[in-house]
């Protein structure tokens, strides 16, 4: 059994990178990895080391908790959903769906705001 959900971690890194409009090449250069390695982290084809993950989180201006929320039983990331609903009544899988919907809605609204 995997302790870390590397697919979710990779998606979160990719989403954070893209929201900052940072290329894989730029992120790789700043954190001292190859762009291929960053791509493999984002697609869960390789495991990221803890020091590399810390450097990535710092560059992307996200917390480790935010990146690893799908692997943690207790996570501060649930505050996004918790601000709207009582998270105690939902299973982890349901909270993940809510979080993804909030992120999609946020991206949609942000994109529409730019187009006005």
Residue pairs with C-beta under 8 A, 6 or more apart in sequence:
3 71
4 47
4 68
4 71
5 70
5 71
6 44
6 47
6 48
7 44
8 69
8 70
8 71
8 96
9 41
9 44
9 48
9 67
9 68
9 70
9 71
10 41
10 42
10 43
10 44
11 42
12 62
12 66
12 67
12 69
12 70
13 41
13 42
13 56
13 60
13 67
14 42
15 103
16 60
16 61
16 62
16 66
16 67
17 23
17 24
17 27
17 42
17 60
19 107
20 60
20 61
22 59
22 60
23 35
24 35
24 38
24 39
24 42
25 35
27 35
27 38
27 56
27 59
27 60
28 34
28 35
28 37
28 38
30 55
30 59
31 38
31 52
31 55
31 56
31 59
32 55
33 52
37 46
39 45
40 46
41 48
41 52
41 56
48 56
53 64
53 67
54 64
56 67
57 63
57 64
57 66
57 67
63 76
65 72
65 75
65 76
65 77
66 77
68 75
69 75
69 77
69 78
69 99
70 96
73 92
77 99
78 87
78 95
80 99
80 102
81 87
81 90
81 95
81 98
81 99
81 102
85 98
87 95
90 98
